């Protein structure tokens, strides 16, 4: 018996076949979307892992340079020259779409007014520290873009998989079951009608005889 009550008529049979065809088309499209999203997701996983590793590397190098600056000049002197560093950043956010999913594009622009202080008054490691932290700003923007994209694509993959499974495991089997039920019922009704007409025909012959 079908999951949902349905009157076994030819009209309902045609409607259910049409609805099942739409459901099958929807399933095929969603399955294609799922496959494309998974490919994009796998690529982003690798890129995000590389970006995370790069940020950790640059951050470690920046703190290492900062530590060497302190050893060369002293903590107090480094603290005195730090306010002279004049760096401004602009963050630009835009969007692109992958299979209907909004993916962010993060652009970081770093502007500075060097030199900040007399080169003779500071260690080489101070400039190296500034260079690493400036590079880190760009790398953090890239990492943020990738991680947000990864999260959004993963959510969309989960949502798409739920829809695919709902069509594949519930909706389409229900349509098939209902169609089969109507077809079998109509066939049985036709056989009963044929048998009834045959009996009536025989009785009419007997009366004429």
C-alpha positions, 0 to 999 in steps of 0.5 A: 500500500502507498504511504499516502492515501490516494484514490486509484484513478487514471487522473491521479496516476498521470499526476503522480507519474508527472510529479515523480518525473519532476522529483527525479529531475530534481534529484539528478540536478541536486546530485550534480550540485552535490558532486560539484560542491564536494569537488570545490570543498576538497580543493578548499580543504587543501588550500585552507590547510596550506594557508593555516600552515603559512600563517603559523610559519610567518607568525613564528618568524615575526615573533622570532624577529621581534625577540631578536630585536629585543635582544639587540636593542633592549625591551625598553628601546623597542617599546620606544620605537614601536609607536613610530611605526605608521601602518594603515590597512584597508579591508575590502569584502566582495562576494562570488557565487558557487552553485548558489553559495555566496563565497567571500573575497577578502582583499587586504591593502597595507599602506605604510609611511616608511622610514619610521625612524632613523635606520642608525638608531635601530637594529636590522631585526626591527625592519625584519619584524615589521616586514613579517607582520605586514606580510601576516596581514595579507596572509590572515585575510587569505586565511579568513576568506578560505575558512569562511568559504570552507564553512559555507560550502560544507553547510551547503553540501550537508543541506544538499545531501539531506535533500538528495537523500529525502528524494532518493529514500522517501519521495521517489519511493513513495511515488513509485509505490503509489503508482504501482498501487494505482496501476495494480488497482486499475488492472484489477478493476479492468479484469473484474469489469471484463469478467462482469461483462462476460457474464452479462453477455452469456446470460443475454445469450441464454435468454435469447436462446 
